Amino acid sequence: MFCHNNDGATSDCPLVAAYIIHYIGFHRHSLQRKIEEDGRKQIMKEFLCGIVHSKQKTASKKLNERLLHRVFGEQREGRNLLEDATWRSSRYLIGLDERPVFPAPEALARLSAFDESLPEDPQNPFETLALLDEIGSPATTASAGGRYFGFVIGGVLPVTLASNWLAGAWDQNAGLTAASPIAAKLEQVALRWLLDVFGLPPESGGGFVTGATMANFCGLAAARHAVLDQVGWNVETEGLFGAPPVTVIVGEEVHVSLLKALGMLGLGRERVIRVPADDQGRMRADALPGISGPTIVCIQAGNVNSGAFDPATGIIQIAHDAGAWVHVDGAFGLWAAATPALARLILGVSEADSWATDAHKWLNVPYDSGLVFCRRAADLRAALTHSPAAYLIEGAQHDPMEYTPEISRRARGIEIWAALRSLGRKGLAEMVERCCRHATRFAEELRAAGHEVLNDVHLNQVLVSFGDAEKTQRVIDAVQRDGTCWCGGTVWQGHAAMRISVSSWATTEADVERSVKAILRLASMF
Ligand SMILES: Cc1ncc(COP(=O)(O)O)c(C=O)c1O
């Protein structure tokens, strides 16, 4: 049995299929035997017929075939469209290890194939999918693989991808319990588990949003509501026109997404008071200004460059004594709470009033998936709930849409639930610790080779300088061209640096070894 690679070559399918089974974590041995006996097509057919059988126990085989046709349309080369997508996706994931991490220039040039005009007539779905795979797949960055260290980008745990496929088939609108009881239920369960993992008050409210930018927006919307409510101003009904001024305090190293959120909330990107930071980028508690009146203090758990944490305990104490609200941007750093090994970093963070984090970063679920939590659920709800509308059937319990900006949205909580359930507390802690171990190894080996590591590596972020700004930039360009791994650049406290962010479940010791070797080889050329 043979299959086609992206480049058109053929390869031995049983071997490839065995890898798929291993990768996706199915029941490897029994299915592997089946593959050898019957081939992949037959298995998928049985699998799909099995689904139909369980729904239509008394239906005849012929009826099953008709049903399959109705659900999936025509078959091509013995496969229906979803089988074709499964096969193409699996082949893509298996191929990640062998391909350059950033797409080759030829692959990018071929993207012009998409520059067609809108077809007048319907096009064949198989051909549409084939175009997507054959031109699209080679033009992706291999961020689902083990050697992508750019920005802060997690991979996708197999169980979360599989759940994403199933939830996609369900096509649920997660905004209302009436529209999707299953989505609402799993988000409730996931929220309870997440509050437990992060050590946050169990009665906190939470929302499943697109990412940390929106999570920051929602947390700050709750903050804006609460601090103005304290002085008798209802910002949701009256807006900010004529409202008492709100002071916003941020650290010098605040993430740009938080400033953007402030801008979207009418609080101003530049109207903030910036508190100086130390050499790791941590806000200096001793440099906080005096606080009075409606005030929001924004701290950071995990600096996007250094991974450092603002000293939460001291800052929160001062802020709360003055009646201020404290919001935490913990886009990836909040996950340090998942392991006792990193507890010292996250100390005091749970005393804040609202928290933002991402699931698509360190929990390794598919994009897009961010989370907002709020100590007093009522503040989050007051900021984000809508005015009543007769057609929206609201249950006795609160609907998910009351804690997010959107009404309609995809059921992203399902993948979070699947990740947490399959990892368990131990698996989650192990994944976070493993990424940190890999980061430490990068730092040690690069330092041992004579390069300067600019940050204290306590988490998953490494900043390395290869000399002056020009040389460092040349090394970064060479690493990106080489394709063994992908790392971005930054300027850290006036010094050019290459950023290594280890955020993927898929990164192995071998990936680190291969990447370090490549970086050192390339750095030695300049
Ligand atoms: C500290 C911090 N906050 C916010 C964000 C924005 O996250 P997202 O891209 O999910 O909106 C990031 C992204 O890296 C981050 O590191």
The ligand as a Tripos MOL2 file, in Angstrom:
@<TRIPOS>MOLECULE
LIG
   16    16     1     0     0
SMALL
NO_CHARGES

@<TRIPOS>ATOM
      1 C1          2.8100   38.8230   28.8070 C.3       1 LIG1
      2 C2          1.9230   38.7190   27.5990 C.ar      1 LIG1
      3 N1          0.7050   39.2900   27.6200 N.ar      1 LIG1
      4 C3         -0.1280   39.2170   26.5720 C.ar      1 LIG1
      5 C4          0.2170   38.5690   25.4200 C.ar      1 LIG1
      6 C5         -0.7520   38.5360   24.2540 C.3       1 LIG1
      7 O1         -1.2330   37.2450   24.0670 O.3       1 LIG1
      8 P1         -2.1840   36.8690   22.8240 P.3       1 LIG1
      9 O2         -1.2940   36.8840   21.6340 O.co2     1 LIG1
     10 O3         -2.6840   35.4990   23.1400 O.co2     1 LIG1
     11 O4         -3.2630   37.8690   22.7310 O.co2     1 LIG1
     12 C6          1.4740   37.9550   25.3440 C.ar      1 LIG1
     13 C7          1.8990   37.2640   24.1260 C.2       1 LIG1
     14 O5          2.9750   36.7310   24.0400 O.2       1 LIG1
     15 C8          2.3440   38.0210   26.4700 C.ar      1 LIG1
     16 O6          3.5420   37.4330   26.4690 O.3       1 LIG1
@<TRIPOS>BOND
     1     1     2 1
     2     2     3 ar
     3     2    15 ar
     4     3     4 ar
     5     4     5 ar
     6     5     6 1
     7     5    12 ar
     8     6     7 1
     9     7     8 1
    10     8     9 2
    11     8    10 1
    12     8    11 1
    13    12    13 1
    14    12    15 ar
    15    13    14 2
    16    15    16 1
@<TRIPOS>SUBSTRUCTURE
     1 LIG1         1 GROUP 0 **** ****
